[in-house]
Structure formats: C-alpha cells, structure tokens
C-alpha cells in the first residue's frame, strides 16, 4: 500500500475513492488529522494532509513523528511526500515539478528523532542518500507515463518557517548548494529513515525564492497559492500513474 502526505494545495486527493477515515493514536501524540483510506485506480492508498484538513498546522508545529509512526503501524512501506518549494536555481521556475535527491537541514527545535531516551538502544540512520532511490525512480517513471515533465534531482533546503526567507538567507542557501527551499522536508525525511520507510518527495515550485525572478521585491502569497493549486492537478495525475504501477 502507498501513503501520500499532502502539503500546501493538496489537502485532499480528488481521485481518491475513500473507503473510510480513521483517527490514529501514537506514543508521540496525534497525527495531523484522520487517515483517509481508499483506492486510486483500484490500488490501495492512504492519504494524510500534513497541515491538517483545514490547513491550520504551521510547518514548525506539524507532529512529524506521529504522522510517520502511525503510517508505519499501518504496515506502510512506501511514503510519497508532496510539498511546495521556492525555486532558487534559475531553471526551477513556478510550476516546475522536482524530485529532489538531497536535503540540507536548517530547522531547529523540532522533534527530530525517535531516539530521545538514554536507556533505549539507538542506531545512526544512514542519511547519505536521504530519499529512497527506488521510490524516486518510481515517481520519475510515473511522470513519464503521465506525460509530465519532472526535474530529476536537486538539493532541498529545509528551513524553520513559518516566515519566508530574506534575500540574504536565500543567497546563503545557494552558496551552500541548495536548489530549492521549503519548510516541511525536515525532520520528516530523517524520521522516515529512522523507521526504514521508503520515502521520496514530489516538490512543486510555487514561487521564485526571495531575490529571484518576480520575488525580487517580495513574494505574493496569492500568486503562490494559485500556482500551487494549478500544479496540484498535475500532481494528482502523476500520483494516479504511480499508484497504478505500484505493487
């Protein structure tokens, strides 16, 4: 079974035939909302809105541990995250879909590990390749089937939020090697590694990052939301093709 965690603009999957909703409990509290169980093109899928179904949970307050733990408890192995990002690299313009292959963590103060007590044997999750190569390839193959252009690879800068970044901060991320910037990539990606989940991200560029393109003087949130909403129709089609090819 495939799990989809939806971000901005994807608080529901219109092509998901819902069979039932289920509220989860975990040792780490409650997930962002009820899990939606259903099928896409006859294939079983679980969907969760990362920010809640009313988009009321800001990035730094998302209970990432509860979300992923609950998915693991359902026997999920494959998790696709959908997230909006700001494009730093010149070719990552609004509307472009990217499948990142690396991530840099600039967040702080978030519950970033399941290993939080001293008397529990811990392991060092191997973060060399933060995203599942197998699942990334499945997304890219699904994009090809859907006739959807996707950029293969890129470095995601995960920032604290909920405010947007200054031009100087974006310049710093660029110097560090980042191609895009978002607020929900961490600790979600690392927690998935700790749980040994196959995890990958579909990143939708919703705007130019600060100081780039039409964001030189500021970022228009109405434009961001409109771009994200328009792109999510393409993402839904992409997910349908991924689900269809999922065993």
Buried (B, 14 or more C-beta within 10 A) or exposed (E): BBBBBBBBBBBBBEBBEEEEEEEBEBEBEBBBBBBBBBBBBEBEBBBBBBBBBEBEBBBBEBBBBBBBBBBBEBEBBBBBBBBBBBBBBEEBBBBBBBBBBBBBBBBEEBBBEBEEEEEEEEEEBEEEEBBBEEBBEBBBEBBEBBEBEBBEBBBBBBBBBEEBBEBEBBBBBBEEEBBBBBBBBBBBBBBBBBBEBBBBBBBBBBBBBBBBBEBEEEBEEEBBBBBBEBBBEBBBBBBBBBBBEBE
